[in-house]
Amino acid sequence: MPWDDARAAHSGWEFMTVCALLAVAGAPAHGAEAYPDRPVRMIVPQAAGGSTDFISRQVAQQLSDLWSQSVVVDNRPGANANIGMDLAARAPKDGYTLLMGGSAPITINPALYRKMPVDPLKDFDPVTLIVYSTSVLVAHPSVTAKTIGELIALAKAKPGQLTYASAGAGSTPHLSAEMFKHMAGIDLLHVPYKGSTPGVLDTMAGRTQIMFTGIASALGFVKAGKLKALSVNGPKRSPALPEVPTAGESGLPGFEVDFWIGTFVPSGVPKAVVDVIHKSTVRMLENKDTRDKLMAQGTAVVGAGPAEFAAIIKRDAERWAQVVRAAKLRIE
């Protein structure tokens, strides 16, 4: 499925029958018939328990069943995912080490860090974009604004007084807020946390006032009335929060923040092996139970292949580099 269509369909889920949209059936590519003939390691550069870890474990279990080989999740968090990415990049180029990469470490880190142990844009080959989601702007119920437009007006009336939580310096929630500040012409006070979950919890407790985060991280709290959703930040409304307007509808046209998670291999893995991994992943995504579990995280199943995935990465890297430059952010 074309990426723009997938993003638009995020509000409808009707494109979830991946098998009907991607022609991937058939025998393995020549030269890769034996792959995999031993266990495969899936490096997740985030801690256990988060949405990336949950999605990784769903994918690993389904691939294990499909291949009749263990796919072992190896959590290697730290340094904004740079530790896990470095480990994956140094692995043998045989397809037996996969990286489960998210949009932030792959497309933001290269612009953010002066020195990195790995260049994710050069040292990895994209295989399959698995899921896509938009962010949601949430606020503590005490915040008087009900829409993103009203929040902008409130911030202009109280410059530098509204606080926003993030998952840490350089994280997607941080850069989302910096993009928001730049586009809206406002000033906010940044309060960084070590991950999205503590930031969401402190926003819910009123220690911070707003946060940009993935829908999955906030959905339960919004439904329970413990957080207030001001906008979803995609091209269309989310079926997970159909009553919440987009940023464009409610005061900030053009403001969109995508999240995605996909599989990568170290650059140089034979194309035949990459093809097997991609085709197997798409076949795995045909499983209704798997799709339902992934969609319950507030995501849309995509299944885009290497070429389309590479184009998405290039687009996002260019966009986030502009945000980093505008915010004058650099990490040593």
PyMOL commands that set and color helices and strands:
alter all, ss='L'
color gray80, all
select helices_A, chain A and resi 3-9+18-21+51-67+79-89+103-107+109-112+120-123+148-157+172-184+196-205+215-223+271-285+288-295+306-327
alter helices_A, ss='H'
color red, helices_A
select strands_A, chain A and resi 40-44+71-75+97-102+124-139+163-166+189-192+210-214+228-232+258-266+300-304
alter strands_A, ss='S'
color yellow, strands_A
deselect
rebuild
show_as cartoon
